[in-house]
């Protein structure tokens, strides 16, 4: 499978796509999802997979999301009997609408088998999420507001104002997007707060008493 014209956009297409991978491509995908981030692979690994699978980044992300979805549907267990897992796997695959071959069953039995890394990843996500909305992305916009002369015939200068939009994972509309603005003084205070947090995290990383525990920080 050296070239893919259109990235999968449905469950059935994603399942068929995995079934059509070469052995080398399949091995690369399997190795990637067995890593620390499970089905939410790092940007570096996603970019590498994009080249290996001949898919754009968003296509790779979609296939990985499908795999994560199917894993959660199956809910594999650590000490589960092989026939029980195989039955759940076949039932889930049949509901995708794809034509399920023996090769597809074999590949998905490897991809969706119980994964300690995935279970750890889910637990860390739950601990990090808690009950409060979490930031997913931040957008900024620099607004230059002109100071017009009294006669309105010239501009005496501009006032820079930063607008910031914080996107969260909240299902509540009033918390999903938080927009505010600040002047240069506000920007200085924001930088101070970020530097303060960075210093605290650095202190935690270098503290011997904390190092006796496993510090779970992103790469």
C-alpha positions, 0 to 999 in steps of 0.5 A, a space after each residue: 500500500 504505497 499510496 492513498 488518494 483519500 484518507 478514511 473518513 468512516 469507521 468502515 473505511 478506517 478498518 479496511 485501510 488498516 487491513 490493506 496496510 503492508 506488513 511494514 506499515 502495520 508494524 510501524 502503526 502497532 509500535 506507535 500505539 504501544 508507546 506511552 501515549 497509546 492511540 494519542 501518539 505524539 506529534 513526532 510519531 504522528 508525523 512519522 506515521 504520516 510518511 509511512 502510511 502515505 496519509 496526511 496528519 489528519 488522516 492518521 489522527 482519524 485512524 488512531 481515533 477509530 482504533 481508540 474508539 474500538 478499543 473502548 468498545 471492546 474493553 479488553 481485560 488483562 486476564 481475559 480468555 482468548 475466546 472471550 476477547 475474540 468474540 467481543 472483537 468480532 462483534 465490534 468489527 461486524 458493526 463497523 460495516 466493513 468487510 471483515 477478513 481473517 487478516 483484518 481480525 488478526 490485525 485488530 486482535 493485535 492492535 486492540 488487545 489489552 494494553 497497559 500503556 493505554 490503561 495508564 494513559 486513560 488513568 492519567 487523563 482522568 487524574 488530569 481532567 478532574 471536574 474542571 474544564 481543561 485548556 485544549 488550545 490558546 489563540 491570540 490576536 494583536 489589535 492595533 487601535 489608532 489614536 486619531 487626532 481631534 481633527 480626525 485627519 491624522 493618527 497620533 499613534 496606536 495602542 496595542 491590545 492583545 486578545 486571547 481566546 482560550 478553548 477548553 473541553 467543557 461541554 457547557 457553551 459559556 465555558 467552552 471558549 473564554 475570551 479576554 483582552 489585555 494591554 502591555 501591562 497585562 502581558 507583563 503580568 501574564 509572562 510573570 505568572 508563566 515564569 513563576 509556574 515554570 520555576 515551580 515545575 523546575 523545582 519539583 523536577 529537581 527535588 530529591 523527595 519528589 524524585 522518589 515518585 514517578 512525575 507524570 509530565 508531558 514530553 
